[in-house]
Amino acid sequence: GSFLILLDLYQGAAQRPLSQFIMLAEWDNAPGQLSLLAAIASSPTEVYSFSLDEYEQSDLRLADGNDINSAWACGMFLDRLLQLSDYPQLYPIVGKIIERGVEQHPFVIMCSTCRLHQRQSASSPGIRRRLTMWRDLLLRFTIPLLFQPDSIYSINAISPAIRQLWTLDRNLLASCVESWMRSIQGNSSISLSALKESALRMVEIIRRLGPESLG
């Protein structure tokens, strides 16, 4: 898109990439900034690579070799993207950007958003509300991918994400497990065989977390 062309022109003229601190600062032109962030998030990392700390790199590795822009593991990027959702006219656009990302890399974005939420624990109530809202929206989409017995993701595929979420916030993962089990136990449309398969999948997930998950 045109914003990526401008980014390429800038990098060619300046002989260096555009600083992520400039890119992710508060711009007067919020719609223009969102267009640039959307273009970068959907582009290969070769177009623009964000600097990640060791914990963010561990979130990125959940992509398991699949092509993903490092933006989705970058707390600074996610923070600015979610800040832009505070503009009523930009909220649905932010939602679409995140939706496209989650469809391709659900567990990277799930863990990076949970990590951002954890790191912003001392932030103002308004910031906490925003992060909690988006974290919970993402979990409502990704948790069934982890726990449903007919999920397109095998136990082997989800194990790294489960362990990462367990390391990030054990209470959050335990709450997700509890909510999931309540939802299927109280659902009369779910057959006994499906309940059994869900229970077996959950037992296997707990087994792979190790004995400390039972404490």
Rosetta blueprint (number, residue, H / E / L):
1 G L
2 S H
3 F H
4 L H
5 I H
6 L H
7 L H
8 D H
9 L H
10 Y H
11 Q H
12 G H
13 A H
14 A H
15 Q L
16 R L
17 P L
18 L L
19 S L
20 Q H
21 F H
22 I H
23 M H
24 L L
25 A L
26 E L
27 W L
28 D L
29 N L
30 A H
31 P H
32 G H
33 Q H
34 L H
35 S H
36 L H
37 L H
38 A H
39 A H
40 I H
41 A H
42 S L
43 S L
44 P L
45 T L
46 E L
47 V L
48 Y L
49 S L
50 F L
51 S L
52 L L
53 D L
54 E H
55 Y H
56 E H
57 Q H
58 S H
59 D H
60 L H
61 R H
62 L H
63 A H
64 D L
65 G L
66 N L
67 D L
68 I L
69 N L
70 S H
71 A H
72 W H
73 A H
74 C L
75 G H
76 M H
77 F H
78 L H
79 D H
80 R H
81 L H
82 L H
83 Q H
84 L H
85 S L
86 D L
87 Y L
88 P L
89 Q L
90 L L
91 Y H
92 P H
93 I H
94 V H
95 G H
96 K H
97 I H
98 I H
99 E H
100 R H
101 G H
102 V H
103 E H
104 Q H
105 H L
106 P H
107 F H
108 V H
109 I H
110 M H
111 C H
112 S H
113 T H
114 C H
115 R H
116 L H
117 H H
118 Q H
119 R H
120 Q L
121 S L
122 A L
123 S L
124 S L
125 P H
126 G H
127 I H
128 R H
129 R H
130 R H
131 L H
132 T H
133 M H
134 W H
135 R H
136 D H
137 L H
138 L H
139 L H
140 R H
141 F H
142 T H
143 I H
144 P H
145 L H
146 L H
147 F H
148 Q L
149 P L
150 D L
151 S L
152 I L
153 Y L
154 S L
155 I H
156 N H
157 A H
158 I H
159 S H
160 P H
161 A H
162 I H
163 R H
164 Q H
165 L H
166 W H
167 T H
168 L H
169 D L
170 R H
171 N H
172 L H
173 L H
174 A H
175 S H
176 C H
177 V H
178 E H
179 S H
180 W H
181 M H
182 R H
183 S H
184 I H
185 Q H
186 G L
187 N L
188 S L
189 S L
190 I L
191 S L
192 L H
193 S H
194 A H
195 L H
196 K H
197 E H
198 S H
199 A H
200 L H
201 R H
202 M H
203 V H
204 E H
205 I H
206 I H
207 R H
208 R H
209 L H
210 G L
211 P H
212 E H
213 S H
214 L H
215 G L
